[in-house]
Amino acid sequence: MLSSWDQLKGHSEQRELFRRSLELGRLSHAYVLAGPEGIGKRQFARLLAQSVFCRNHELAELQICGDCRACRAFAVNAWPDYIEIGVPEGKNTIPIALIAGEDGKRGREGLCYELSMAPQASDRRVAVINDAGLMNTESANALLKTLEEPPADSLILLVCDNPDTLLPTIRSRCQIIRFFPMSADDVKQILLQEEIVDSEEEAASIAALCEGSLEIARQLLNPDLRKLKSSVAKHLSQMEAMKPLKIAASVIEGIEEMSSSTAEQRQNAQWLLRFVADAIQDRLKGLAHGDLADPLTQKLGARSGVDLLAPMLERTIAASRQIDGSSPVKLVLEALFDDLAKLFRVAAKR
Ligand SMILES: [Zn+2]
């Protein structure tokens, strides 16, 4: 967890928006913090809550000192006026028990009950609901009652990927604040600072692919996926010896070994196709700039090399679309590598 706003990458406009609302005394009771997964929304929500509690800063400063009683208790999740919930381990939804109490104690426990109590140690109670789109109908309806008549001095932050996954009645009672993906440069810095990767080069390559999301960066760093990536890269670098069915078989095997879930297999196949497309694109750029070191330039000449790589890239992108359109991963990959090998053979004969 972050211990200062300085550690948060990006989202300065959103922070300024909250700071202004606090300065003007116009903070709403409920907000939806919406935006893609893995870009720091949850961190933002926590920093915002901690800033509300910090004793050494005025509210309108939206700052944390890290040292006062509130900050220290907050850091170890022990500040009594802060409530944070999300999907429990092993569950797919946020159960009503977390919102409104267990069956026998409905209305006398849970987030809504706690919010209805006067703050114990500060001026306000703050509740954060992570993955708010995953509240089941019962939970959402229970929360709705609180949103309709929010307790004085309460602040509710609903964190979610897509506000459309919330009940319209919930959405309409919250102010929606949109968050955007981080810049590739910010992602690169986080990957290095948090020692998620150890080389500058690797950080840059993951940052370029992960669409500004640390969550995607982590998926891309899966060691099995990286192994598969380097094996495909090796095959692609020796196109003259490319054995399409063998490559397809080893890729499919790798994907199946990584996960038995069809959805995850599709996702991993997509990443792999992105790697293939990026590798082809890099070579294409090199050849277009007259890269003499590329074996393709030596074998075919730069011009014919470009004429070969461009359709290969198109074919790879088409395969990615087929997977999106839920064609079977195995068939798509077999056909793709077969076509890539054919394109090479035709070019080599010219
Ligand atoms: Zn403090």
Residues whose N, C-alpha, C, O or C-beta is under 5 A from the ligand:
A	BS01	ZN	C54 R55 N56 I64 C65 G66 D67 C68 C71
